[in-house]
Amino acid sequence: MSEPLIHRWIKTDCGRAKFAELVTRKGVLAKLRLSWFVVIAALRDWRLPPS
């Protein structure tokens, strides 16, 4: 089984756990928060090696 595509951008274990938590939330503000989190996490993890 392959990893989800988002794991290419979010590389830390804590970031992946937070992503999994945010995905389960419902509502417009929750989706906005998720989008914001993905952008910031991808920028922070950009230089890390793939895990």
C-alpha positions as CSV (number, residue, x, y, z in Angstrom):
1,M,0.0,0.0,0.0
2,S,1.4,3.4,-0.9
3,E,1.6,6.5,1.2
4,P,-1.0,9.3,0.7
5,L,0.1,12.0,-1.7
6,I,0.1,14.6,1.1
7,H,3.1,12.8,2.7
8,R,5.3,14.2,-0.1
9,W,4.8,17.7,1.4
10,I,4.2,17.0,5.1
11,K,7.2,14.9,6.2
12,T,7.2,15.0,10.0
13,D,5.3,12.6,12.2
14,C,3.7,15.3,14.2
15,G,2.7,17.2,11.1
16,R,1.0,14.1,9.7
17,A,-0.8,13.4,13.0
18,K,-2.1,17.0,13.0
19,F,-3.2,16.7,9.4
20,A,-5.1,13.5,10.2
21,E,-6.8,15.3,13.1
22,L,-7.7,18.4,11.0
23,V,-9.1,16.3,8.1
24,T,-11.8,14.8,10.3
25,R,-13.3,18.2,11.3
26,K,-16.3,19.6,9.4
27,G,-17.2,23.1,8.4
28,V,-16.0,25.9,6.4
29,L,-13.6,27.3,9.0
30,A,-12.2,23.8,9.5
31,K,-11.4,23.5,5.8
32,L,-9.8,26.9,5.8
33,R,-7.7,25.9,8.8
34,L,-6.7,22.7,7.1
35,S,-5.7,24.5,3.9
36,W,-3.6,27.0,6.0
37,F,-1.9,24.2,7.9
38,V,-1.0,22.3,4.7
39,V,0.6,25.4,3.2
40,I,2.6,26.3,6.3
41,A,3.6,22.7,7.0
42,A,4.7,22.2,3.4
43,L,6.9,25.3,3.5
44,R,8.5,24.3,6.8
45,D,9.1,20.7,5.7
46,W,10.3,21.6,2.2
47,R,14.0,21.1,2.9
48,L,13.6,17.9,5.0
49,P,14.5,14.6,3.3
50,P,11.6,12.3,2.4
51,S,10.7,9.9,5.2
